[in-house]
Amino acid sequence: MRGALGLAGLLLAGNVAHAQSPTLDTVKTRGYLLCPTSGASPGFGLFDSRGVPQGIDVDVCRAVAAAIFGDVEKLRFVVTTSSQRVINLQTGAVDMAPQSMTWTQTREANNGLVFTSVHYYDGQGFLTRRSLGVDSAKGLAGATICAPSGGRAEINVVEWGRANNVAFSTLLFDRTDEVVSAYEAGRCDAITNDASLLAGLRSQLKQPGEHVVLPERISKEPLGAYVRKGDDKWMDIVRWTVQALINAEELGVTRANLDEMTRSTNPLVQRLLGVSGDHGKFMGLDNRWAYWAIRAVGNYGELYDRHFGEGSQTPMPRGLNKLWTQGGLMYGAPVQ
């Protein structure tokens, strides 16, 4: 009897391991992945001079598209405001949502979504004019603060003001560019949003040196991609693509040495790049899924340097986004 139960368990495990993903089937039939972007968030998703979005959120989408198709071009972007992100994912207008989306209990427990993997640790702050002479967030008492509507920034700033007995007025806008325009027009004294985004917005102002991001952080913002609940295989694909990029940095695998590293004798590298094991097949993908993702965007460190490094438009100290071996929180779960 025990032997029969053991065999049944193995058969069940095999069926689970090779279960289908409705989302993956839809994406493959359609022929491309659908991802959201505001097109107006420096470092995360900003249209370049050719109208092509660039940023770390955008590159996560590119990595997933490459993992699925072996082709980074099989991807389309849907311009989406902060207030539309959840609805567009819920309704299937997009396949995943890595649009500066914070991991929160409400989004998972009440909106039918599930968080996949953190690809940027951030915190909400304030951008204001140096001429105001404000050196701390509490100095904004009585100010008018611009914020995007329908996201955590709006909720966080209200809760922070209440908790710290700081009274202020807010002006809310659907789009980031509208927030910036209102600030430059003098309609508000400060902007609140994730600190990394504020650094990027500051660089776009007419006279960046006249503005400052205040030092306080009023929230925790672990940012990453959400998918719809109920499609565990699709969640695996998105989650493990990000984990593959982090593991690649840990293991020294880069865009430049990728083909050379396929000849590595390190079992961790062999599994990551599909030289051994069936880790792609477990998810309904080619075993070289991570190889294609890394070829498309590089490892996690390359992503960070491209969008937040010294030479980027949005230079930010890597801080919590360093690898765990360097004092940060980025820790690649093993592909094993």
C-alpha positions as CSV (number, residue, x, y, z in Angstrom):
1,M,0.0,0.0,0.0
2,R,2.8,2.4,0.9
3,G,4.4,1.7,-2.5
4,A,1.2,2.5,-4.3
5,L,0.8,5.8,-2.4
6,G,4.4,6.7,-3.1
7,L,3.9,6.1,-6.8
8,A,0.7,8.2,-6.8
9,G,2.5,11.0,-5.1
10,L,5.3,10.9,-7.7
11,L,2.7,11.0,-10.5
12,L,0.9,13.9,-8.9
13,A,4.2,15.8,-8.4
14,G,5.0,15.3,-12.0
15,N,1.6,16.6,-13.1
16,V,2.0,19.7,-10.9
17,A,5.5,20.3,-12.2
18,H,4.2,20.4,-15.8
19,A,0.9,22.1,-15.2
20,Q,-0.1,24.6,-17.9
21,S,-0.3,28.4,-17.5
22,P,-3.3,30.1,-19.1
23,T,-1.4,33.4,-19.2
24,L,1.7,31.8,-20.8
25,D,-0.6,30.1,-23.4
26,T,-2.3,33.5,-24.1
27,V,1.1,35.3,-24.5
28,K,2.5,32.6,-26.8
29,T,-0.7,32.5,-29.0
30,R,-0.7,36.3,-29.2
31,G,3.0,36.3,-30.0
32,Y,4.2,39.0,-27.6
33,L,4.1,40.0,-24.0
34,L,2.0,43.0,-22.8
35,C,3.5,45.3,-20.1
36,P,2.5,48.6,-18.6
37,T,4.6,51.8,-18.4
38,S,3.9,55.4,-17.6
39,G,6.6,56.5,-20.0
40,A,7.3,59.4,-17.6
41,S,9.2,57.8,-14.7
42,P,13.0,58.3,-14.9
43,G,14.9,55.2,-13.9
44,F,11.8,53.0,-14.1
45,G,10.0,53.7,-17.3
46,L,10.7,56.9,-19.4
47,F,10.3,57.4,-23.1
48,D,13.6,58.2,-24.8
49,S,14.1,60.5,-27.8
50,R,12.9,57.7,-30.1
51,G,9.7,57.1,-28.0
52,V,11.1,53.8,-26.6
53,P,10.6,53.3,-22.9
54,Q,13.7,52.8,-20.8
55,G,14.1,51.9,-17.1
56,I,14.5,49.0,-14.7
57,D,10.7,48.1,-14.7
58,V,10.8,48.1,-18.5
59,D,13.9,45.9,-18.5
60,V,12.2,43.4,-16.2
61,C,9.5,43.1,-18.9
62,R,12.2,42.7,-21.6
63,A,13.8,39.9,-19.6
64,V,10.5,38.0,-19.2
65,A,9.8,38.4,-22.9
66,A,13.2,37.0,-23.8
67,A,12.8,34.2,-21.3
68,I,9.6,33.1,-23.0
69,F,10.5,33.7,-26.7
70,G,14.2,33.9,-26.8
71,D,13.5,37.3,-28.4
72,V,13.4,40.6,-26.5
73,E,11.4,42.3,-29.4
74,K,8.3,40.2,-28.7
75,L,7.0,42.8,-26.3
76,R,4.4,45.6,-26.4
77,F,4.0,48.4,-23.9
78,V,0.7,49.8,-22.7
79,V,0.8,53.4,-21.4
80,T,-0.7,53.2,-18.0
81,T,-1.2,55.7,-15.2
82,S,-0.7,54.9,-11.5
83,S,-4.5,54.7,-11.0
84,Q,-4.9,52.2,-13.9
85,R,-2.1,49.8,-13.0
86,V,-4.2,47.4,-10.9
87,I,-7.3,47.5,-13.1
88,N,-5.3,46.8,-16.2
89,L,-3.7,43.8,-14.7
90,Q,-7.0,42.5,-13.2
91,T,-8.8,42.8,-16.6
92,G,-6.0,41.3,-18.6
93,A,-5.0,44.5,-20.5
94,V,-1.5,43.6,-19.4
95,D,0.2,40.3,-18.5
96,M,2.3,41.5,-15.6
97,A,2.7,44.8,-13.8
98,P,6.3,45.9,-12.7
99,Q,5.3,49.6,-12.8
100,S,6.8,51.0,-9.5
101,M,4.4,48.6,-7.7
102,T,5.0,48.2,-4.0
103,W,4.5,44.8,-2.3
104,T,1.5,45.4,0.0
105,Q,-0.9,43.2,1.9
106,T,-4.0,44.9,0.4
107,R,-2.9,44.3,-3.2
108,E,-2.4,40.6,-2.6
109,A,-5.3,39.9,-0.2
110,N,-8.0,42.2,-1.7
111,N,-7.2,42.7,-5.3
112,G,-6.7,39.2,-6.7
113,L,-3.0,39.9,-7.3
114,V,0.2,38.2,-6.2
115,F,3.7,39.8,-5.8
116,T,6.5,38.0,-7.6
117,S,10.0,39.4,-6.6
118,V,11.6,42.6,-5.4
119,H,13.8,44.3,-8.0
120,Y,14.2,47.7,-6.3
121,Y,14.1,48.7,-2.6
122,D,12.9,52.3,-2.2
123,G,11.2,54.7,0.2
124,Q,9.0,57.7,-0.2
125,G,10.5,61.2,0.1
126,F,10.0,64.8,-0.8
127,L,11.4,67.1,-3.5
128,T,11.3,70.8,-2.8
129,R,12.9,74.1,-3.7
130,R,16.1,75.1,-1.9
131,S,14.7,78.6,-1.7
132,L,12.1,77.5,0.9
133,G,15.0,76.8,3.3
134,V,13.4,73.5,4.4
135,D,15.9,70.9,5.6
136,S,13.5,68.3,6.9
137,A,10.1,66.9,5.9
138,K,8.4,68.4,9.0
139,G,9.4,71.8,7.7
140,L,6.7,71.4,5.0
141,A,4.0,72.2,7.5
142,G,1.5,74.5,5.8
143,A,2.9,73.7,2.3
144,T,1.0,72.4,-0.7
145,I,2.3,69.0,-1.9
146,C,1.8,67.5,-5.3
147,A,1.4,63.8,-5.6
148,P,0.1,61.1,-8.0
149,S,-3.4,59.9,-7.4
150,G,-4.5,56.4,-6.9
151,G,-1.2,55.0,-5.6
152,R,0.7,54.6,-2.3
153,A,2.2,58.0,-2.5
154,E,-1.2,59.6,-1.9
155,I,-2.0,57.3,1.1
156,N,1.5,57.5,2.6
157,V,1.8,61.3,2.7
158,V,-1.6,61.6,4.4
159,E,-0.8,59.0,7.0
160,W,2.6,60.5,7.6
161,G,1.1,64.0,8.1
162,R,-1.4,62.6,10.5
163,A,1.1,60.6,12.5
164,N,3.6,63.5,12.8
165,N,1.0,66.3,13.3
166,V,2.1,68.1,10.1
167,A,-0.7,69.9,8.3
168,F,-0.5,70.5,4.5
169,S,-2.6,70.6,1.4
170,T,-2.3,68.2,-1.5
171,L,-2.8,68.5,-5.2
172,L,-3.3,65.1,-7.0
173,F,-2.7,64.3,-10.6
174,D,-3.1,61.1,-12.7
175,R,0.2,61.4,-14.5
176,T,3.8,62.1,-13.3
177,D,4.3,64.8,-16.0
178,E,1.3,66.6,-14.7
179,V,2.8,66.6,-11.2
180,V,6.0,68.0,-12.5
181,S,4.3,70.7,-14.5
182,A,2.2,71.8,-11.5
183,Y,5.4,72.0,-9.4
184,E,7.3,74.0,-11.9
185,A,4.3,76.4,-12.4
186,G,4.5,77.1,-8.6
187,R,1.1,75.4,-7.8
188,C,2.8,73.4,-5.1
189,D,5.8,73.7,-2.8
190,A,7.0,70.0,-3.0
191,I,6.5,66.7,-4.7
192,T,6.2,63.4,-2.9
193,N,6.9,60.1,-4.4
194,D,9.5,57.3,-4.2
195,A,12.9,58.9,-3.6
196,S,14.6,57.3,-6.7
197,L,11.8,58.7,-8.9
198,L,12.2,62.1,-7.3
199,A,15.9,62.1,-8.1
200,G,15.1,61.4,-11.8
201,L,12.4,64.1,-11.8
202,R,14.9,66.6,-10.3
203,S,17.3,66.0,-13.2
204,Q,14.5,66.9,-15.6
205,L,13.7,70.3,-14.1
206,K,14.9,73.5,-15.8
207,Q,17.4,74.3,-13.0
208,P,18.0,71.0,-11.0
209,G,20.4,72.6,-8.6
210,E,17.7,74.8,-7.2
211,H,15.8,71.8,-5.9
212,V,16.6,69.2,-3.3
213,V,15.4,65.7,-2.3
214,L,14.9,65.9,1.5
215,P,16.8,63.2,3.5
216,E,13.8,61.5,5.3
217,R,12.0,58.4,4.0
218,I,8.4,58.1,5.2
219,S,7.7,54.6,4.0
220,K,9.1,51.2,2.9
221,E,8.7,50.6,-0.8
222,P,9.8,47.1,-2.0
223,L,9.1,47.4,-5.7
224,G,8.5,44.6,-8.2
225,A,6.1,42.9,-10.6
226,Y,2.6,41.7,-9.8
227,V,0.6,39.0,-11.7
228,R,-2.9,37.8,-11.3
229,K,-3.6,35.2,-8.7
230,G,-4.6,31.7,-9.8
231,D,-1.8,31.1,-12.4
232,D,1.0,29.8,-10.3
233,K,3.1,28.8,-13.4
234,W,3.0,32.3,-14.7
235,M,4.0,33.6,-11.3
236,D,7.0,31.2,-11.4
237,I,8.1,32.6,-14.7
238,V,8.1,36.2,-13.7
239,R,9.5,35.6,-10.2
240,W,12.3,33.3,-11.4
241,T,13.3,35.5,-14.3
242,V,14.1,38.3,-11.7
243,Q,15.9,35.8,-9.5
244,A,17.9,34.6,-12.4
245,L,19.2,38.2,-13.0
246,I,20.2,38.5,-9.3
247,N,21.9,35.1,-9.4
248,A,23.8,36.0,-12.5
249,E,25.4,39.0,-10.8
250,E,26.3,36.8,-7.8
251,L,27.9,34.3,-10.1
252,G,29.7,36.8,-12.3
253,V,27.6,36.1,-15.4
254,T,27.3,39.1,-17.6
255,R,26.1,40.0,-21.0
256,A,29.7,40.2,-22.2
257,N,30.8,36.8,-20.9
258,L,27.5,34.9,-21.2
259,D,28.6,32.5,-24.0
260,E,32.0,31.8,-22.3
261,M,30.1,31.1,-19.0
262,T,28.1,28.3,-20.7
263,R,31.4,26.3,-20.5
264,S,31.8,26.9,-16.8
265,T,32.2,23.8,-14.6
266,N,30.3,25.5,-11.7
267,P,27.0,23.5,-11.3
268,L,25.2,26.7,-10.2
269,V,26.1,28.4,-13.5
270,Q,25.3,25.3,-15.5
271,R,21.8,25.1,-14.1
272,L,21.3,28.9,-14.5
273,L,22.2,28.9,-18.1
274,G,20.4,25.7,-19.0
275,V,23.5,23.6,-19.6
276,S,22.2,21.0,-17.1
277,G,18.8,20.3,-15.6
278,D,15.3,20.9,-16.8
279,H,14.6,24.2,-14.9
280,G,13.1,25.9,-17.9
281,K,10.8,22.9,-18.7
282,F,9.4,23.0,-15.2
283,M,7.9,26.4,-16.2
284,G,6.9,25.5,-19.8
285,L,10.0,27.3,-21.2
286,D,13.2,26.4,-23.0
287,N,15.9,25.3,-20.6
288,R,17.9,28.4,-21.7
289,W,15.2,30.8,-20.4
290,A,17.7,32.5,-18.1
291,Y,20.4,32.6,-20.8
292,W,18.0,34.5,-23.0
293,A,16.9,36.9,-20.2
294,I,20.5,37.8,-19.4
295,R,21.4,38.2,-23.0
296,A,18.5,40.7,-23.4
297,V,19.2,42.9,-20.4
298,G,22.3,41.8,-18.5
299,N,22.5,40.7,-14.9
300,Y,20.9,42.7,-12.0
301,G,24.0,44.8,-11.4
302,E,24.1,45.8,-15.1
303,L,20.4,46.8,-14.9
304,Y,21.0,48.9,-11.8
305,D,24.1,50.6,-13.3
306,R,22.3,51.4,-16.6
307,H,19.4,53.1,-14.9
308,F,20.7,54.4,-11.5
309,G,24.5,54.3,-11.8
310,E,26.9,57.2,-11.8
311,G,26.5,57.9,-15.6
312,S,22.8,57.5,-15.7
313,Q,20.1,60.2,-15.8
314,T,19.0,59.1,-12.3
315,P,22.2,58.5,-10.2
316,M,21.3,56.8,-6.9
317,P,23.6,55.1,-4.3
318,R,22.9,51.4,-4.6
319,G,22.3,51.1,-0.9
320,L,19.8,48.3,0.0
321,N,19.9,47.2,-3.7
322,K,23.4,45.9,-3.3
323,L,23.9,42.1,-3.2
324,W,23.6,40.5,0.2
325,T,27.3,39.8,0.0
326,Q,28.0,43.5,-0.2
327,G,25.7,44.6,2.7
328,G,22.5,44.9,0.7
329,L,19.2,43.0,0.5
330,M,19.5,41.5,-3.0
331,Y,19.7,37.7,-2.5
332,G,19.2,35.3,-5.4
333,A,17.2,32.3,-4.4
334,P,18.9,29.2,-5.8
335,V,18.0,27.7,-9.2
336,Q,18.2,24.2,-8.0
